[in-house]
Structures are given as structure tokens and as C-alpha cells.
Amino acid sequence: MSHVPTVESPPAARATVIGRLYERLPQRIGRGTRVIAWLVLISNIVIVGTGGLVRLTGSGMGCETWPYCTSESLVPTAELGIHGLIEFGNRTLTGVLVIVALLAFLSVLRLRTERPELMKLTLAIGFGIILQAIIGGITVWLHLHPSIVGFHYLVSAVLVALAAVYVFRVYAEPGPRRVAVPRRYALLVHLTSAATLVTVLVGILLTGSGPHAGDDQAARNGLDPIFWQHVHSWPAYVLFALTLLLFAGSFRMPGILRLPRWTGLLLAVEVIQIAVGLWQARTGLPIALVNIHMVLAVVLVAAMTAVVLHISAPRAVIAVGETSTAIS
């Protein structure tokens, strides 16, 4: 009796293809996973700059609706000019962020048992980007209402913080961690983190009162921009003073934490941010400086997140350090 070859059914064939693709996913954290993690962080910072460009060039309504650019066209038409291209370019970058987040998810999918926090972070970032796109659409529908625009920026800051956590976790040793600094220093870190949050929130209120609304017809929040420039500076200088204390104290912390590196980064970002803030206030808020200031604000959030994360260490590493200290 002759052998008749069987033909694999399409569903079975698809299952086989998916299985083969799954087997090719990384089983450990390597260079590719780390590169993608950095791309997640960098892309979420870059889109803050492109979003700022949309508002600062008056292109906030460059596409008059969402998700289409016009009522009849997904992409900008010639009539919309440069403003349509700028607005649509920022929307397109959101798609790039989704792809990068998906690559990050796939790069840790096979590690979901031993490193579940990595998969959870990529999912949070991915869904956050989608939520951010929806908020962007609502912003257009409400003609750039300052409250929605401010919330849009705040979500971006949260995504940058999550991306910073993801980068940290990709490099960190797996397993439980505990705080490895004295309680007073940990409290100082959290006070500095709170000052960072207040500074960013007041900055958002300030931008809602300023001249760069994204469109000539967009509403402002009615606050006095001159007065709120001073209000914004108060928590900023408190933050700077706390960071100086953090930086000075970091040299006395355990060497395994490498805290001087991260507190030094935080301090450097703040010095540049203060310089840019003073410069833009004294030169009539030129759009280039305002955009740099906006980007630096989320870089500040990322740096502060890194400091908070680096005050803890794996319990096993701390135990080894304590044992070595006792023996010596």
C-alpha cells in the first residue's frame, strides 16, 4: 500500500509558524534586549520634543480632527501646509513608539516566569502609549484645551519614568531588593522626588498660561504668566538645594549603589534646566529654548527615577557586603 502524504491544515501551519517564531525569541537578557530598552526610553523622550514642536509652532490644529487628519483624509493635504506636516509627523512617531514597545515585549516574553516585572513594564508602557494617543485625539477634539494639553504632557512624563524603570530592571540583578541606604538618606531622596513632581506640575500650569498655545484660537488657563514664573521657580530652587544635599551625601553611601553617578546626573540636568529656564524667561520665550526646557523636564524625571531606584540593591548583594564588613 502506497504512502499518501498528508497536507497540513492552515490553522496547524499557522501554529507551527508562530511556534517557530516564539522559539527564536531571546531566552536571556542580552545586548539586543538592552538596546531595545534604551530605545524605549529615548523614543518616549523624543516624542516630548516633537509634541512640543507641534505646540510651539502653532501646529496644534494642523490636523483638524483625529484619528484622520481631515474629515476625508488620513494624511495631511497640501492645503494644511507645514502645520499639517508637523502635527501628522508627531502622530506618526506614536506608531514608532508602539513598535518599539512591542519589540521590548517580545524581547522579554520568554522570560515572563523568571522576570515577570519586565513583561509587566513593557505592557504598561505599550498600553500607556496607546492611551496617550487617545488623549492626543481628545486634545484635538477639544481644540487644545490647556487642561487636556497639560494632562497629555503629564502622561508623557509618567511614560518616561516607566521607561527609566524598565532600563534599570533590564540591567539589574533579578530577585527581591531592599533599601541599602540609611533611613535619613532615603527620606531625603523621596523628598527630592516630591519636589521634582511639584516642579513639573507647576511648570505645566505655567505653560497653560503662556503664549505658546498651539493655535491662535486655543484657550489659556487665565493664570498670570509673570507671577507663575516666580511660583515655578520656588519648588525648582528647593529641588536644587535638596539635590545638592543628595549629591554630597551620596559619597558616603555603599559603593555598590554607585549613587554619586546618578545624583551627579540629576544635579547636572537641573543646572542645565535652571540655566535654560532663566535664559528663556529673559529672552521672551523663544520656541527653541522652550522646547529644550520641556524635554529637559522629562529627562529630569528619568534622572530622578534612576536615583530612587539606585538606593536599593538585591538582598543577596547587601548580605555579602555586610558579611565582608563584619569580617574586616
C-alpha positions, 0 to 999 in steps of 0.5 A: 500500500502506497504512502499518501502524504498528508497536507497540513491544515492552515490553522496547524501551519499557522501554529507551527509558524508562530511556534517557530517564531516564539522559539527564536525569541531571546531566552536571556537578557542580552545586548539586543534586549538592552538596546531595545530598552534604551530605545524605549526610553529615548523614543518616549523622550523624543516624542516630548520634543516633537509634541512640543514642536507641534505646540510651539509652532502653532501646529496644534490644529494642523490636523483638524480632527483625529484619528484622520487628519481631515474629515476625508483624509488620513494624511495631511493635504497640501492645503494644511501646509507645514502645520499639517506636516508637523502635527501628522509627523508627531502622530506618526512617531506614536506608531514608532513608539508602539513598535518599539514597545512591542519589540521590548515585549517580545524581547522579554516574553520568554522570560515572563516566569523568571522576570515577570516585572519586565513583561509587566513594564513593557505592557504598561508602557505599550498600553500607556502609549496607546492611551496617550494617543487617545488623549492626543485625539481628545486634545484635538477634539477639544481644540487644545484645551490647556487642561487636556494639553497639560494632562497629555504632557503629564502622561508623557512624563509618567511614560518616561519614568516607566521607561527609566524603570524598565532600563534599570530592571533590564540591567539589574540583578533579578530577585527581591531588593531592599533599601541599602541606604540609611533611613535619613538618606532615603527620606531625603531622596523621596523628598527630592522626588516630591519636589521634582513632581511639584516642579513639573506640575507647576511648570505645566500650569505655567505653560497653560498660561503662556503664549505658546498655545498651539493655535491662535484660537486655543484657550489659556488657563487665565493664570498670570504668566509673570507671577507663575514664573516666580511660583515655578521657580520656588519648588525648582530652587528647593529641588536644587538645594535638596539635590545638592544635599543628595549629591554630597551625601551620596559619597558616603553611601555603599559603593555598590549603589554607585549613587554619586553617578546618578545624583551627579546626573540629576544635579547636572540636568537641573543646572542645565534646566535652571540655566535654560529656564532663566535664559528663556524667561529673559529672552521672551520665550523663544520656541527653541529654548522652550522646547529644550526646557520641556524635554529637559523636564522629562529627562529630569524625571528619568534622572530622578527615577534612576536615583530612587531606584539606585538606593536599593540593591538585591538582598543577596548583594547587601548580605555579602557586603555586610558579611565582608564588613563584619569580617574586616 
